[in-house]
């Protein structure tokens, strides 16, 4: 099975599955970089899939991005223009919430700003259970969006589902061992705790999304 995957949390269960399934071939790049030869599966944020004109055939991870400790006025974030940034802009835009956003180069800088009260809210990966996920904030406003991460499946649908679910199982049953394996196969290094905690505190579940029309509309509106 040939997979193109962004090198973030969306790929962790698929990489984990390689512990037991040997014919998974993963190329780490964004969904915008797909060439004429399509892979069997593309894994990326749901925002990136939409931006690149790819269908969200499956949602794989929900509640990955959290707003902590609660939605205030001075908001700190990393990765301007990234998936969480676009979703957060959509959230405050659709709910007419006034905020002031400041971007930071690293997670350390962001948390330092939080600790020194330069910001009162941070939008961060689910490294713990603090705060409320972006999806939950949308639901409070009557808007349903798919999860943070998803898959476009061109071929080998059953193989993909089985492999991703196996990866989820391994991450739950032996998190540290599996996280170390995952990190050893990534093009960039992350702390073991980051992999373990984001997987533990997010909802991992391969499933077909509900109607995505509103989500697609929001992504295009707030990406421009």
Secondary structure, DSSP 8 states (H G I E B T S, - for coil): -EEEE-SSHHHHHHHHHTTT-TT-EEEE--GGG--SS--SEEEEEHHHHHHTT----EEEEES-EEEES---SEEEEESTTSHHHHHHHHHHHHTT---EEEEESSHHHHHHHHHTTS-SEEEEE-SSS-SEEHHHHHHHTT-----SEEEEESS-HHHHHHHHHHHHHHHHHSHHHHHHHHHHHSSS---HHHHHHHHHHSEEEEE-----HHHHHHHHHHH-
